[in-house]
Each structure stands twice: as structure tokens, then as C-alpha cells.
Amino acid sequence: MLPVEIEKIFRDETGRALATLIRLVGDFDLAEDALQEAFAAALERWPSAEVPANPRAWLVNVARNKAIDRIRRQISFRAKEAELTHEVLLDAEILPEEDSLVLDDDMLRLIFTCCHPSFAVEVQVALTLRTVCGLSTAQVARAFLVSEEAMGQRLVRAKQKIRLAGIPYEVPERDALSLRLRGVLAVIYLVFAEGYVATSGEALMRPDLAREAIRLARLLDALMPGRREVKGLLALMLLHDARRAGRQTEGGDIVLLEEQDRTLWDQAQIAEGLRLVEEALQLPGRAEAYAVQAAIAALHARAPNFQDTDWKQIAGLYEVLLRISPSPVIELNHAAAISMVDGPARALDLIDALQARGGLDGYELLPVRADLLRRLGRHQAAREAYLAATAATQLEPLRRLYARRLAELTC
């Protein structure tokens, strides 16, 4: 097997393998170190041998053995009872070569652990991005606009708290689920968002993460049936992910929504998403943000083409979102929709007002602002905004998109 194929296996399997290992060894750092050793062993063996039928189970079993070896090296003869008990339990749990329900549930357990209510929301999100999405500490630090050292300290403290406070690695009892549901939904959506548009690197998307987020939302919907926010999130992710095949060229360049070939969209997935949107909206209770966002995605999915999209209704739904769940990101998306209803000049006024309030980091505003300036014919200002956006992004497909826009402005 070629190294690039092995790298893809690692990328696809890391999150769920790590989740299982954390359950087995009860320690984030030990699990991460053991999994790295298992990866090193795979790199030595797999290129010249047959790859296991279930690479994830192989990695988990090898990493578990590495963890046992490390535990044996670290314990002393005078104080080893608890550690040896732990070791016996690890020895007793040999993972099967085929997927099991335990493997399927481990990622959800990990997310519920990361979303323990004793953590601040930003710590919940950071810990999930690091462990579930596999982002580096540096990438997580950039997302929170703090130094890598500061973020590293936060993550260390969070993992220590899980270990020292004995926070259980489990899906909580039903009466405690609701206390963590908001955080769990948020981090599942973050996993999806990283799969939908990667934070950095050569590839626009990480389909493995998008699929994993959808799988987790299905588990959550089964665990907590009849919840509008759960069905809404699942519908939202399905409808977005259905467009995956049309979102980039064979060479990996971005294809914008207005240019996408809609025959490439996954119609079965769209049908499921539309059904879930209807179910979510018909459930009793007040309006909920994920369900409203899913309704917006449904309007895009139903439109035969970009021009015939119901932009007026989309703008109206964003106004509903601003009432029930106000945020600068929603304001930004509302402005983009308004540009299709009232024109780019009106939308630019909204963007400038948002920027004046300091509601968003400059990079998030730059691409939208650049596009509005381009549509208004203000080419020099648009050029400056695209150059600034290029300098700020870590994602190569976005750099190439901005380069194409700059070339068009020069013509």
C-alpha cells in the first residue's frame, strides 16, 4: 500500500480510534501517545503486508498494547494495585476485527465528556476540535485568536480535570442529557463544519469528518427522539453535504454555489434532509436555530438554479434567526442574502456596520466584502480586500479562488 493511501486511512480513522482508546485507558494524553505509536507501527508494516480488513480495530488494539506497556513501565512495585487492576481490564478487552456497537458509540461518549457542564463553552469547543476533529493545538489556537502556548495550557488543564475529577467517559443518564445537549449539538456541527470547509491545508473538504458528524447526529436522534434541534441539525448537515460532489473541480478548485452543476447533488440525501426539515418544523415548541437554518438549506436544495432561488424568503428566515439566536455570523449571512434581494450596496452598508461594531474577526468579513465591492465595480477596493483575504487564509483552495478573482479584476 502506498504511503498516501495509508495517510488517508489515518485521517479517516483517527477520531473514532482515539475515542475508543480514551475510553479504554481513561487518559487523553496516554491515548494520543499510544495511537501515534500505533500509526508508526502501521507505517512500518502495511506498505509490505496486507492491510487489515478493519484498520481502525487494528490500530486500537496495537495502541492499547502500547498503552499497557507504558503503564507497566511507569508503575512501582509498592503502589501498583490500581494500575494493575486497570491493566487487567485492558487485557480483558480485545477489540474485534469487525465494527461493534462499542466502537460506534465511543465518539458520542467522547463528545459528551468534552461537553461536561463544568467546562466553559470555549473549553468544550477547543477540546472537541483537538480530539474529535484532530486539529493541531496551533490550529485550535488560531480559531480562538490566542497563542499556541495559551491554548496548550487550556487543553492540558481540561484533560487533567477530566482525569482528576473522575468525569465519567459516558453518555449521561436520560435526565442529564438536556443539560449537555446544546454543547453536544454545537460541537457536532463544528466537526461537520471542519469537514465541509477545512481550516487549513490543501483540500477544501474532509468528507470523513462530515460523514462522522452526520453519523453522530443520527445516534443522537435515536437517543433523544422528537427533539426539534436534533432533527434540525441532522437535516441541515444532510442538505449541505448533499452538494459535496458539485463543490469542487477534479483538480480541487472551489466551485461556487452559483456555478455548481446541480445534477451532481445527492438527491436521496436531499430527500431525507427535506423530510427531516418538515418533521422538525412540525414539532411543538418555539422556533429553534438549527431547524431554521435547515429550512434555509432546504430552499437552496429545492431551487432549480441559482437565479430562481427564493432569496426573499431566505433573507426573511435569516431575520428570524437574528431574533432567536443573534450572532455576527448570522448577520453576515443575512447581509449576503440581502445582496441578492436589495442589491450589493445595501448589503455593503450592513457589512460596514457590522465591521464598525467589531462583531467579527476581519478575515471572516473580507471575502464577503470583497465580493460586494467587485459586484459594485469598485475594483481597487475589491482587489485590496481579496489580497488581505489571501494573506489571512490557511486553506489553499481559497487562495486559488481569490487569485482567480484578482485575475478577473485585472482584466
KEFI-230197 format. One record per residue (C-alpha): residue in one letter; x, y, z. Coordinates in Angstrom, 1 decimal, decimal comma, m for minus. Example, Ala and Ser with C-alpha at 12.3 -4.5 7.8 and 13.67 -1.06 7.14 Angstrom:
BEGIN
rec aa:A px:12,3 py:m4,5 pz:7,8;
rec aa:S px:13,7 py:m1,1 pz:7,1;
This chain:
BEGIN
rec aa:M px:0,0 py:0,0 pz:0,0;
rec aa:L px:1,3 py:3,5 pz:m0,9;
rec aa:P px:2,0 py:6,0 pz:1,9;
rec aa:V px:m0,6 py:8,3 pz:0,6;
rec aa:E px:m3,3 py:5,6 pz:1,0;
rec aa:I px:m2,1 py:4,9 pz:4,5;
rec aa:E px:m2,3 py:8,6 pz:5,3;
rec aa:K px:m5,9 py:8,6 pz:4,1;
rec aa:I px:m6,7 py:5,7 pz:6,4;
rec aa:F px:m5,1 py:7,6 pz:9,3;
rec aa:R px:m7,0 py:10,7 pz:8,5;
rec aa:D px:m10,4 py:8,8 pz:8,2;
rec aa:E px:m9,9 py:6,7 pz:11,3;
rec aa:T px:m8,1 py:8,8 pz:13,8;
rec aa:G px:m11,1 py:10,4 pz:15,5;
rec aa:R px:m13,0 py:7,2 pz:16,2;
rec aa:A px:m9,9 py:5,2 pz:17,1;
rec aa:L px:m8,8 py:7,9 pz:19,6;
rec aa:A px:m12,3 py:8,0 pz:21,1;
rec aa:T px:m12,2 py:4,3 pz:21,8;
rec aa:L px:m8,7 py:4,5 pz:23,2;
rec aa:I px:m9,6 py:7,3 pz:25,6;
rec aa:R px:m12,4 py:5,1 pz:26,9;
rec aa:L px:m10,0 py:2,2 pz:27,3;
rec aa:V px:m7,1 py:3,9 pz:29,0;
rec aa:G px:m9,0 py:6,8 pz:30,7;
rec aa:D px:m6,4 py:9,4 pz:29,8;
rec aa:F px:m6,4 py:11,7 pz:26,9;
rec aa:D px:m2,6 py:12,1 pz:26,7;
rec aa:L px:m1,8 py:8,4 pz:27,1;
rec aa:A px:m4,4 py:7,6 pz:24,4;
rec aa:E px:m2,9 py:10,2 pz:21,9;
rec aa:D px:0,7 py:9,0 pz:22,5;
rec aa:A px:m0,3 py:5,3 pz:22,1;
rec aa:L px:m2,2 py:6,0 pz:18,9;
rec aa:Q px:0,8 py:7,8 pz:17,5;
rec aa:E px:3,0 py:4,7 pz:18,2;
rec aa:A px:0,4 py:2,5 pz:16,5;
rec aa:F px:0,5 py:4,8 pz:13,5;
rec aa:A px:4,3 py:4,4 pz:13,4;
rec aa:A px:3,9 py:0,6 pz:13,6;
rec aa:A px:1,4 py:0,7 pz:10,7;
rec aa:L px:3,8 py:2,8 pz:8,6;
rec aa:E px:6,4 py:0,1 pz:9,0;
rec aa:R px:4,2 py:m2,9 pz:8,4;
rec aa:W px:1,4 py:m2,0 pz:6,0;
rec aa:P px:3,5 py:m1,0 pz:2,9;
rec aa:S px:4,9 py:m4,5 pz:2,6;
rec aa:A px:2,0 py:m6,5 pz:4,0;
rec aa:E px:m1,8 py:m6,9 pz:3,6;
rec aa:V px:m3,7 py:m4,1 pz:5,3;
rec aa:P px:m6,1 py:m5,4 pz:7,9;
rec aa:A px:m9,8 py:m5,7 pz:6,9;
rec aa:N px:m10,6 py:m3,3 pz:9,7;
rec aa:P px:m7,7 py:m0,8 pz:10,0;
rec aa:R px:m9,3 py:1,1 pz:12,9;
rec aa:A px:m9,7 py:m2,1 pz:15,1;
rec aa:W px:m6,0 py:m3,0 pz:14,3;
rec aa:L px:m4,8 py:0,5 pz:15,3;
rec aa:V px:m6,8 py:0,4 pz:18,5;
rec aa:N px:m5,6 py:m3,0 pz:19,5;
rec aa:V px:m1,9 py:m2,1 pz:18,8;
rec aa:A px:m2,3 py:1,2 pz:20,6;
rec aa:R px:m4,0 py:m0,5 pz:23,6;
rec aa:N px:m1,0 py:m2,8 pz:23,9;
rec aa:K px:1,4 py:0,2 pz:23,7;
rec aa:A px:m0,6 py:1,8 pz:26,5;
rec aa:I px:m0,3 py:m1,3 pz:28,6;
rec aa:D px:3,5 py:m1,4 pz:28,0;
rec aa:R px:3,7 py:2,2 pz:29,1;
rec aa:I px:1,6 py:1,6 pz:32,2;
rec aa:R px:3,9 py:m1,3 pz:33,1;
rec aa:R px:7,0 py:0,8 pz:32,8;
rec aa:Q px:5,6 py:3,6 pz:34,9;
rec aa:I px:4,2 py:1,8 pz:37,9;
rec aa:S px:6,2 py:0,9 pz:41,0;
rec aa:F px:6,1 py:m2,4 pz:43,0;
rec aa:R px:4,9 py:m0,6 pz:46,1;
rec aa:A px:2,0 py:1,3 pz:44,6;
rec aa:K px:0,6 py:m0,7 pz:41,7;
rec aa:E px:m2,7 py:m2,1 pz:42,8;
rec aa:A px:m4,9 py:0,4 pz:41,0;
rec aa:E px:m2,8 py:0,4 pz:37,9;
rec aa:L px:m2,6 py:m3,4 pz:37,7;
rec aa:T px:m6,4 py:m3,5 pz:38,0;
rec aa:H px:m6,6 py:m1,1 pz:35,1;
rec aa:E px:m4,2 py:m3,2 pz:33,2;
rec aa:V px:m6,2 py:m6,4 pz:33,8;
rec aa:L px:m9,3 py:m4,7 pz:32,5;
rec aa:L px:m7,4 py:m3,6 pz:29,4;
rec aa:D px:m6,1 py:m7,1 pz:28,8;
rec aa:A px:m9,6 py:m8,5 pz:29,0;
rec aa:E px:m11,0 py:m6,2 pz:26,3;
rec aa:I px:m9,7 py:m7,4 pz:23,0;
rec aa:L px:m11,4 py:m5,5 pz:20,2;
rec aa:P px:m12,9 py:m7,4 pz:17,4;
rec aa:E px:m11,7 py:m7,0 pz:13,8;
rec aa:E px:m15,2 py:m6,0 pz:12,8;
rec aa:D px:m17,0 py:m2,9 pz:13,9;
rec aa:S px:m19,0 py:m3,2 pz:17,1;
rec aa:L px:m21,6 py:m1,1 pz:18,8;
rec aa:V px:m18,9 py:m0,1 pz:21,3;
rec aa:L px:m16,8 py:1,4 pz:18,5;
rec aa:D px:m19,9 py:3,2 pz:17,1;
rec aa:D px:m20,7 py:4,7 pz:20,5;
rec aa:D px:m17,3 py:5,8 pz:21,6;
rec aa:M px:m17,2 py:9,1 pz:19,6;
rec aa:L px:m20,5 py:10,2 pz:21,1;
rec aa:R px:m19,2 py:9,3 pz:24,6;
rec aa:L px:m16,1 py:11,4 pz:23,9;
rec aa:I px:m18,2 py:14,4 pz:22,8;
rec aa:F px:m20,4 py:14,2 pz:25,9;
rec aa:T px:m17,2 py:14,0 pz:28,0;
rec aa:C px:m15,8 py:17,1 pz:26,3;
rec aa:C px:m19,1 py:18,9 pz:26,8;
rec aa:H px:m19,3 py:18,4 pz:30,6;
rec aa:P px:m21,1 py:21,4 pz:32,1;
rec aa:S px:m18,1 py:22,0 pz:34,5;
rec aa:F px:m16,2 py:23,3 pz:31,4;
rec aa:A px:m16,6 py:26,8 pz:29,9;
rec aa:V px:m18,2 py:26,6 pz:26,4;
rec aa:E px:m14,9 py:27,7 pz:24,7;
rec aa:V px:m13,1 py:24,9 pz:26,5;
rec aa:Q px:m15,7 py:22,4 pz:25,4;
rec aa:V px:m15,3 py:23,6 pz:21,8;
rec aa:A px:m11,5 py:23,7 pz:21,9;
rec aa:L px:m11,2 py:20,2 pz:23,5;
rec aa:T px:m13,6 py:18,8 pz:20,8;
rec aa:L px:m11,7 py:20,4 pz:17,9;
rec aa:R px:m8,4 py:19,0 pz:19,3;
rec aa:T px:m9,6 py:15,4 pz:20,0;
rec aa:V px:m12,6 py:14,8 pz:17,7;
rec aa:C px:m11,6 py:16,9 pz:14,6;
rec aa:G px:m7,9 py:16,1 pz:15,1;
rec aa:L px:m6,9 py:19,7 pz:14,7;
rec aa:S px:m3,4 py:20,6 pz:16,0;
rec aa:T px:m3,1 py:22,8 pz:19,0;
rec aa:A px:m1,8 py:25,6 pz:16,7;
rec aa:Q px:m4,9 py:25,4 pz:14,5;
rec aa:V px:m7,3 py:25,4 pz:17,5;
rec aa:A px:m5,3 py:28,5 pz:18,9;
rec aa:R px:m5,8 py:30,3 pz:15,6;
rec aa:A px:m9,6 py:29,6 pz:15,8;
rec aa:F px:m9,7 py:31,3 pz:19,2;
rec aa:L px:m7,2 py:34,1 pz:18,3;
rec aa:V px:m4,9 py:33,1 pz:21,2;
rec aa:S px:m1,3 py:31,9 pz:21,3;
rec aa:E px:m0,4 py:28,3 pz:20,8;
rec aa:E px:1,1 py:28,2 pz:24,3;
rec aa:A px:m2,0 py:29,6 pz:25,9;
rec aa:M px:m4,3 py:27,1 pz:24,1;
rec aa:G px:m2,0 py:24,3 pz:25,0;
rec aa:Q px:m2,3 py:25,2 pz:28,7;
rec aa:R px:m6,1 py:25,3 pz:28,5;
rec aa:L px:m6,2 py:21,9 pz:26,9;
rec aa:V px:m3,8 py:20,4 pz:29,4;
rec aa:R px:m5,9 py:21,8 pz:32,3;
rec aa:A px:m9,1 py:20,4 pz:30,8;
rec aa:K px:m7,7 py:16,9 pz:30,3;
rec aa:Q px:m6,3 py:17,0 pz:33,8;
rec aa:K px:m9,7 py:18,0 pz:35,2;
rec aa:I px:m11,3 py:15,1 pz:33,4;
rec aa:R px:m8,8 py:12,7 pz:34,9;
rec aa:L px:m8,5 py:14,1 pz:38,5;
rec aa:A px:m12,2 py:14,9 pz:38,9;
rec aa:G px:m13,2 py:11,5 pz:37,6;
rec aa:I px:m15,5 py:12,9 pz:35,0;
rec aa:P px:m17,1 py:9,8 pz:33,6;
rec aa:Y px:m16,5 py:8,8 pz:30,0;
rec aa:E px:m20,1 py:8,1 pz:29,1;
rec aa:V px:m23,3 py:9,2 pz:27,6;
rec aa:P px:m25,1 py:10,5 pz:30,7;
rec aa:E px:m28,5 py:9,2 pz:32,0;
rec aa:R px:m31,6 py:10,5 pz:30,2;
rec aa:D px:m32,4 py:13,1 pz:32,8;
rec aa:A px:m29,0 py:14,7 pz:32,4;
rec aa:L px:m28,9 py:14,7 pz:28,6;
rec aa:S px:m30,6 py:18,0 pz:28,2;
rec aa:L px:m28,0 py:19,8 pz:30,3;
rec aa:R px:m25,3 py:19,0 pz:27,8;
rec aa:L px:m27,4 py:18,9 pz:24,6;
rec aa:R px:m26,7 py:22,4 pz:23,5;
rec aa:G px:m22,9 py:21,9 pz:23,7;
rec aa:V px:m23,0 py:18,5 pz:22,1;
rec aa:L px:m25,0 py:19,8 pz:19,1;
rec aa:A px:m22,6 py:22,7 pz:18,8;
rec aa:V px:m19,5 py:20,5 pz:18,7;
rec aa:I px:m21,1 py:18,0 pz:16,3;
rec aa:Y px:m21,8 py:20,9 pz:14,0;
rec aa:L px:m18,2 py:22,1 pz:14,4;
rec aa:V px:m17,0 py:18,6 pz:13,4;
rec aa:F px:m19,2 py:18,9 pz:10,3;
rec aa:A px:m18,0 py:22,5 pz:9,6;
rec aa:E px:m14,4 py:21,4 pz:9,6;
rec aa:G px:m15,3 py:18,6 pz:7,2;
rec aa:Y px:m17,4 py:21,0 pz:5,0;
rec aa:V px:m14,6 py:23,6 pz:4,7;
rec aa:A px:m11,3 py:22,7 pz:6,3;
rec aa:T px:m9,5 py:25,2 pz:8,5;
rec aa:S px:m6,2 py:24,8 pz:6,5;
rec aa:G px:m4,3 py:22,6 pz:4,1;
rec aa:E px:m4,5 py:21,5 pz:0,5;
rec aa:A px:m8,0 py:20,1 pz:0,5;
rec aa:L px:m11,3 py:22,1 pz:0,6;
rec aa:M px:m13,2 py:19,3 pz:2,4;
rec aa:R px:m12,7 py:16,5 pz:4,8;
rec aa:P px:m15,6 py:14,1 pz:3,9;
rec aa:D px:m14,6 py:11,8 pz:6,7;
rec aa:L px:m15,4 py:14,4 pz:9,3;
rec aa:A px:m18,7 py:15,4 pz:7,6;
rec aa:R px:m19,8 py:11,8 pz:7,5;
rec aa:E px:m18,8 py:11,3 pz:11,1;
rec aa:A px:m20,8 py:14,3 pz:12,2;
rec aa:I px:m23,9 py:13,0 pz:10,4;
rec aa:R px:m23,5 py:9,6 pz:11,9;
rec aa:L px:m23,3 py:11,1 pz:15,4;
rec aa:A px:m26,4 py:13,2 pz:14,8;
rec aa:R px:m28,2 py:10,1 pz:13,8;
rec aa:L px:m27,2 py:8,4 pz:17,0;
rec aa:L px:m28,3 py:11,4 pz:19,0;
rec aa:D px:m31,6 py:11,5 pz:17,2;
rec aa:A px:m32,2 py:7,8 pz:18,1;
rec aa:L px:m31,1 py:8,6 pz:21,7;
rec aa:M px:m33,3 py:11,7 pz:22,0;
rec aa:P px:m36,2 py:11,2 pz:19,6;
rec aa:G px:m38,6 py:14,0 pz:18,9;
rec aa:R px:m36,2 py:16,9 pz:19,6;
rec aa:R px:m36,6 py:19,7 pz:17,1;
rec aa:E px:m32,9 py:20,9 pz:17,5;
rec aa:V px:m31,5 py:17,4 pz:16,9;
rec aa:K px:m33,6 py:16,8 pz:13,8;
rec aa:G px:m32,9 py:20,3 pz:12,6;
rec aa:L px:m29,1 py:19,8 pz:12,9;
rec aa:L px:m29,2 py:16,4 pz:11,1;
rec aa:A px:m31,3 py:17,9 pz:8,3;
rec aa:L px:m29,0 py:20,9 pz:8,0;
rec aa:M px:m25,9 py:18,7 pz:7,7;
rec aa:L px:m27,5 py:16,3 pz:5,2;
rec aa:L px:m28,6 py:19,1 pz:2,9;
rec aa:H px:m25,2 py:20,8 pz:3,0;
rec aa:D px:m23,3 py:17,6 pz:2,5;
rec aa:A px:m25,6 py:16,6 pz:m0,4;
rec aa:R px:m23,9 py:19,3 pz:m2,5;
rec aa:R px:m20,4 py:17,9 pz:m1,9;
rec aa:A px:m19,8 py:16,5 pz:m5,4;
rec aa:G px:m20,6 py:19,8 pz:m7,0;
rec aa:R px:m18,5 py:22,0 pz:m4,7;
rec aa:Q px:m15,1 py:21,4 pz:m6,3;
rec aa:T px:m13,4 py:20,5 pz:m9,6;
rec aa:E px:m11,4 py:17,3 pz:m10,2;
rec aa:G px:m8,3 py:19,4 pz:m9,5;
rec aa:G px:m9,7 py:20,5 pz:m6,1;
rec aa:D px:m10,6 py:24,1 pz:m7,0;
rec aa:I px:m13,7 py:25,6 pz:m5,4;
rec aa:V px:m16,9 py:25,8 pz:m7,5;
rec aa:L px:m19,2 py:28,5 pz:m6,0;
rec aa:L px:m22,9 py:27,8 pz:m5,5;
rec aa:E px:m24,0 py:29,9 pz:m8,5;
rec aa:E px:m21,7 py:27,8 pz:m10,7;
rec aa:Q px:m22,4 py:24,3 pz:m9,4;
rec aa:D px:m23,9 py:21,5 pz:m11,6;
rec aa:R px:m26,9 py:20,6 pz:m9,5;
rec aa:T px:m27,3 py:17,3 pz:m11,2;
rec aa:L px:m24,3 py:16,2 pz:m9,2;
rec aa:W px:m26,1 py:16,8 pz:m5,9;
rec aa:D px:m27,1 py:13,7 pz:m3,9;
rec aa:Q px:m30,9 py:13,6 pz:m4,5;
rec aa:A px:m31,5 py:10,8 pz:m2,0;
rec aa:Q px:m29,7 py:12,7 pz:0,7;
rec aa:I px:m31,7 py:15,9 pz:m0,2;
rec aa:A px:m34,9 py:14,0 pz:0,1;
rec aa:E px:m34,0 py:12,7 pz:3,5;
rec aa:G px:m33,0 py:16,2 pz:4,6;
rec aa:L px:m36,2 py:17,8 pz:3,3;
rec aa:R px:m38,3 py:15,2 pz:5,2;
rec aa:L px:m36,4 py:15,9 pz:8,4;
rec aa:V px:m36,9 py:19,6 pz:8,0;
rec aa:E px:m40,6 py:19,1 pz:7,7;
rec aa:E px:m40,6 py:16,9 pz:10,8;
rec aa:A px:m38,6 py:19,4 pz:12,8;
rec aa:L px:m40,8 py:22,4 pz:11,9;
rec aa:Q px:m44,0 py:20,5 pz:12,7;
rec aa:L px:m42,8 py:19,6 pz:16,2;
rec aa:P px:m44,4 py:21,7 pz:19,0;
rec aa:G px:m42,5 py:24,5 pz:20,7;
rec aa:R px:m40,8 py:27,7 pz:19,8;
rec aa:A px:m38,6 py:28,3 pz:16,8;
rec aa:E px:m35,1 py:26,7 pz:17,0;
rec aa:A px:m32,0 py:27,9 pz:15,3;
rec aa:Y px:m30,8 py:24,6 pz:13,7;
rec aa:A px:m34,3 py:24,0 pz:12,3;
rec aa:V px:m34,5 py:27,5 pz:10,8;
rec aa:Q px:m31,0 py:27,1 pz:9,2;
rec aa:A px:m32,1 py:23,7 pz:7,8;
rec aa:A px:m35,2 py:25,5 pz:6,3;
rec aa:I px:m32,8 py:27,9 pz:4,6;
rec aa:A px:m30,7 py:25,0 pz:3,2;
rec aa:A px:m33,9 py:23,4 pz:2,0;
rec aa:L px:m34,7 py:26,4 pz:m0,1;
rec aa:H px:m31,3 py:26,2 pz:m1,7;
rec aa:A px:m31,8 py:22,4 pz:m2,3;
rec aa:R px:m35,3 py:22,9 pz:m3,9;
rec aa:A px:m34,2 py:25,7 pz:m6,3;
rec aa:P px:m33,7 py:24,6 pz:m9,8;
rec aa:N px:m30,9 py:27,0 pz:m10,3;
rec aa:F px:m29,1 py:29,9 pz:m8,5;
rec aa:Q px:m31,2 py:32,7 pz:m10,1;
rec aa:D px:m34,5 py:31,1 pz:m9,2;
rec aa:T px:m33,6 py:30,7 pz:m5,5;
rec aa:D px:m36,2 py:32,2 pz:m3,2;
rec aa:W px:m33,8 py:34,8 pz:m1,8;
rec aa:K px:m36,6 py:36,9 pz:m0,3;
rec aa:Q px:m37,7 py:34,0 pz:1,9;
rec aa:I px:m34,1 py:33,2 pz:2,7;
rec aa:A px:m33,5 py:36,8 pz:3,9;
rec aa:G px:m36,7 py:36,6 pz:5,9;
rec aa:L px:m35,5 py:33,4 pz:7,6;
rec aa:Y px:m32,2 py:35,0 pz:8,5;
rec aa:E px:m34,2 py:37,8 pz:10,1;
rec aa:V px:m36,0 py:35,1 pz:12,2;
rec aa:L px:m32,6 py:33,7 pz:13,1;
rec aa:L px:m31,3 py:37,1 pz:14,2;
rec aa:R px:m34,3 py:37,3 pz:16,6;
rec aa:I px:m34,0 py:33,9 pz:18,2;
rec aa:S px:m30,2 py:33,3 pz:18,0;
rec aa:P px:m28,4 py:36,6 pz:17,2;
rec aa:S px:m24,7 py:36,4 pz:16,2;
rec aa:P px:m22,3 py:38,2 pz:13,9;
rec aa:V px:m22,1 py:35,2 pz:11,7;
rec aa:I px:m25,9 py:35,2 pz:11,2;
rec aa:E px:m25,7 py:39,0 pz:10,4;
rec aa:L px:m23,0 py:38,3 pz:7,8;
rec aa:N px:m25,1 py:35,6 pz:6,1;
rec aa:H px:m28,2 py:37,8 pz:6,3;
rec aa:A px:m26,2 py:40,6 pz:4,5;
rec aa:A px:m25,2 py:38,1 pz:1,8;
rec aa:A px:m28,9 py:37,2 pz:1,3;
rec aa:I px:m29,9 py:40,9 pz:1,3;
rec aa:S px:m27,4 py:41,5 pz:m1,5;
rec aa:M px:m29,5 py:39,1 pz:m3,7;
rec aa:V px:m32,8 py:40,9 pz:m2,8;
rec aa:D px:m31,9 py:44,6 pz:m2,4;
rec aa:G px:m28,5 py:44,7 pz:m4,2;
rec aa:P px:m24,9 py:44,8 pz:m3,1;
rec aa:A px:m24,9 py:48,4 pz:m2,0;
rec aa:R px:m27,5 py:47,8 pz:0,7;
rec aa:A px:m25,6 py:44,6 pz:1,8;
rec aa:L px:m22,3 py:46,5 pz:2,0;
rec aa:D px:m23,9 py:49,0 pz:4,4;
rec aa:L px:m24,8 py:46,2 pz:6,6;
rec aa:I px:m21,3 py:44,7 pz:6,4;
rec aa:D px:m19,7 py:48,0 pz:7,2;
rec aa:A px:m22,0 py:48,5 pz:10,2;
rec aa:L px:m21,1 py:45,0 pz:11,5;
rec aa:Q px:m17,4 py:45,7 pz:11,0;
rec aa:A px:m17,7 py:49,1 pz:12,8;
rec aa:R px:m19,1 py:47,2 pz:15,8;
rec aa:G px:m16,2 py:44,8 pz:15,8;
rec aa:G px:m18,6 py:41,8 pz:15,7;
rec aa:L px:m16,4 py:39,5 pz:13,6;
rec aa:D px:m12,7 py:38,9 pz:13,0;
rec aa:G px:m11,7 py:40,8 pz:9,9;
rec aa:Y px:m10,9 py:37,7 pz:7,9;
rec aa:E px:m14,4 py:36,4 pz:8,0;
rec aa:L px:m15,7 py:39,7 pz:6,6;
rec aa:L px:m13,1 py:40,2 pz:3,9;
rec aa:P px:m14,3 py:37,6 pz:1,3;
rec aa:V px:m17,9 py:38,8 pz:1,5;
rec aa:R px:m16,9 py:42,4 pz:1,5;
rec aa:A px:m14,6 py:41,8 pz:m1,5;
rec aa:D px:m17,3 py:40,2 pz:m3,5;
rec aa:L px:m19,8 py:43,0 pz:m2,8;
rec aa:L px:m17,2 py:45,6 pz:m3,9;
rec aa:R px:m16,5 py:43,6 pz:m7,0;
rec aa:R px:m20,2 py:43,5 pz:m7,9;
rec aa:L px:m20,4 py:47,3 pz:m7,3;
rec aa:G px:m17,5 py:47,8 pz:m9,8;
rec aa:R px:m15,2 py:49,2 pz:m7,0;
rec aa:H px:m12,3 py:47,2 pz:m8,3;
rec aa:Q px:m9,4 py:48,7 pz:m6,4;
rec aa:A px:m11,1 py:48,3 pz:m3,1;
rec aa:A px:m12,2 py:44,8 pz:m4,0;
rec aa:R px:m8,6 py:44,0 pz:m5,0;
rec aa:E px:m7,3 py:45,1 pz:m1,6;
rec aa:A px:m9,9 py:43,0 pz:0,2;
rec aa:Y px:m9,0 py:39,9 pz:m1,8;
rec aa:L px:m5,3 py:40,4 pz:m1,2;
rec aa:A px:m6,0 py:40,7 pz:2,5;
rec aa:A px:m8,2 py:37,6 pz:2,5;
rec aa:T px:m5,5 py:35,7 pz:0,7;
rec aa:A px:m2,9 py:36,6 pz:3,3;
rec aa:A px:m5,2 py:35,6 pz:6,1;
rec aa:T px:m6,4 py:32,2 pz:5,0;
rec aa:Q px:m4,5 py:28,9 pz:5,6;
rec aa:L px:m6,6 py:27,0 pz:3,0;
rec aa:E px:m5,1 py:26,6 pz:m0,4;
rec aa:P px:m8,3 py:26,2 pz:m2,4;
rec aa:L px:m9,5 py:29,6 pz:m1,0;
rec aa:R px:m6,1 py:31,1 pz:m2,0;
rec aa:R px:m6,7 py:29,9 pz:m5,6;
rec aa:L px:m10,2 py:31,2 pz:m5,6;
rec aa:Y px:m9,1 py:34,7 pz:m4,5;
rec aa:A px:m6,3 py:34,5 pz:m7,1;
rec aa:R px:m8,9 py:33,9 pz:m9,8;
rec aa:R px:m11,0 py:36,8 pz:m8,6;
rec aa:L px:m7,9 py:39,1 pz:m8,6;
rec aa:A px:m7,1 py:38,0 pz:m12,2;
rec aa:E px:m10,7 py:38,8 pz:m13,3;
rec aa:L px:m10,3 py:42,3 pz:m11,7;
rec aa:T px:m7,1 py:42,9 pz:m13,6;
rec aa:C px:m8,6 py:42,0 pz:m17,0;
